[in-house]
Amino acid sequence: MEANMLERLPDPTMLQKLMKIQASLNIILCQEEWLRYHSYVQDWNEGVAMAKIDNGSGDHLFILFSPEGSIIKGFDHESGLSPYAQDEHKVWQGIYDDVPMELLSLLDDDAIEKDDVTFCIWRKNSDMNWHKGNIEMPEGKSEGSDFLMGCIFHIPEDFVEFATDYFDCSLSLEVIAEIYDDLPITEEMIHILNPSCDVKEVLQELELLGLRC
């Protein structure tokens, strides 16, 4: 990932807010949990929240938010840095080398698939910037960070463009923008975005997952 991409990455507070917004919208737009692109769990572990992006094609992004800081683990299954693209089948040198132990240990969960990684980004709460390991990138290879980090939609227009295609639906930019502005999600908003869903079930799931409603 180029330095300017790291600079464009929001601070952890704003990043967590964006992931919660996008997970909320996925719940509203898609009743089948396994088909959702963005998800979020407030109480993933003690004091730790987890956000995930999963495109259903073997690529994923995990973001863990903790009192010590935040860590992002990405996996592009087509990347030349993937363990599956190497005879040794191991994590590419440098990806985890400089990660503070208190953040790296957050990945020690079977569900995170720590060794399935092509890039890692982190930021301690005392840091002013995001960091990334010093990786020797082979010529012509990609780690997949531009692609996967691009699935974090910073503005409502970008989410609408994505969701219209992915969920094959027509969306109200006005309602999406209100949710991006952190307005409470109402039954009316849910019905406008997805008239066929069970509104009460959606509200219950939003509340259960620690997403605002």
N, C-alpha and C positions, 0 to 999 in steps of 0.2 A: 504494500500500500504506500502510495506517495505521501510525503509530509503534508501536502495541502489537504488530503483526505482526512488525516488525523486532526488537522486544524478545524475542519468542517464538522467533525463529530461533536454533538452537543455535550455539555457537561453532564455528569451522571444523573443529576436531578431532572434535567430536561429530557434526557434519554429515557429514563424510567417512565416519565409522564407520557412520552410518545409511544412507548411499547404498551402501556396500559390502554391508551386510546385505541391503538390498532387492534389489540386483543379484544377490546370491547366491541369494536365494529365487526370483527370476525365472528364473534358469538351471535351478534344480531343478524348477520348476513348468511350464516351457515350453521345449520343445526347439527350436521355431522361433524363431530369433533375431529375425526381423523383427516378431514379435508381442509381444516383451517390452516391458514398460512402463518398467522401470528397468534401466539398464546402467551399467557402470563399467569403466574402463581405467586400470590403475595407471601404466603408462609411456606416456601419451598423447604426451608430448614430454619433452625432457630436464628432469628434475626436476618435471614437471607431471603430475598425475593428472586424469582427466576423468570426471565422472558425467553421465548424461543421463536425462531423463524424456521419453518420447514416447508420447502417447496414441493415435497412429495416425490421428488426425483432423485433423492439421495444426497441433497445438499442441505446443510442446516447451520444455524447460528444460535449459540447459547449466550445469554447475558446474565450474569449473577451480580446482584447488588447487595452489599454487606456493610456493616458499620466501619469496616477497615477500608473499603473501596469497592471498585467494580472491575470485573474481568469479562472479556468477550472471547469466546472460542468459536472459530468458524471452520467449516469443512466443505470444500468443493470437491466432489467425488471425481471430477475430471482433471483436477490439478496434478501436475507432475510432482508436487510436494506431498501428495497423499501417500500414506504408508502402503497402500495397495498398489502403488505404482513403482515400488522399490523391492528389490530382491530380499533385502533385510527385513522388510515390513516393520519399520520403526518410525518414530516421530522424527521429522526433518530437523537436522541440527540447527539450534539457535532459536527455535520457536518458543520454547519455554525457559531458556537458559537464564534470562534476567528477570523473570517474574518473581515478585516478592512472595515468600512462602505462604504468608497469611492469605494471599489471593489465590495462589496456585492450588492450595489445599481445598478451595471451594469446588474444584473440578473432580475431587475424589468421590464420585458417586457413579454407580454403574449406568444410571440413566443419562449421564452427561457424555459418556463415551470419550473419555479424556484423550485416548490415543488416536481417535479419528479426528485429526486436526490438520489444517493447512495454514492457519494463521492464528495469532493470539494478540490481543490488545488489552491493556490494563491501565488503571489509574487509581492510585491510593487517594484517600480523601484529603490528604495533605498536599497532593500534587496540584499543579496549575495546568498540566497538560496530560494527554494520553500518551502511552508508550507502546512500543512494539519491538519484538526481538530483532537482533541483528542477524538477518538471514542472508546467506549467499544464494541469490536467485539465479538458477541456470538460465542461459539465454533462451528466449522463446517460451519460457514457462510462466505460469500465472498461479498465484496462491488463492485466487478467488475472492479476495477482500473487496475489490471494487464492485464486483457483482453482488455479493451478499450484503455488504453494507448499504448498497443502493436499494435494498428492500426495506430500509427504515425510511418511511415517508415523512419528511419534515413538515410538509404543508398539506392542507386538505385536498388541493387540486391534484397533487401527485397520488394521494391515496385513491381518489375517485377514478383517476385514469387506470391505476392498477386493478382496483376491485371491479370496475365495469367489465374488464376483460376476464379476470380470473374467476369471478363468480357469475359472469354472464348475466348482468343485471343493469338496470338503469337507476342511477342514484341521484338524490338531491344534494347538490353541493352545499346548499344553505344549511341543511341539517348536519352534514359532515363537518362543516366549518364551526357550527355551534358546539359540537362534541370536541373538536380540536381546541376550542376556546374554554373548555372545561366546564361547560354548562351541564347541569344534572341531566341524565338521560331519562326521558319521560316515556310513558306508554305511547304517546302520540308520535314521538320521534322514531321509536322502534317500528311502529306500524307504517310510517311513511317509508322507511328504508326497506322493510321486508314485510309486506302485507300478509304473506302466507305463514308467517311464523307464529308460535304460541308466545304472545307477549309476556305473560306471567312467568312462563318457564325461562325466558330470556332474562328477565329481571332477577329471578332467583339465582340463576347461574352467575350473573354479574356480581351479585352480592356474595355468593359463596366463594368466588375466586378473589375477593378483595378488590374488585373493580368498582368504581363509583357509579351510582345509579340513583 
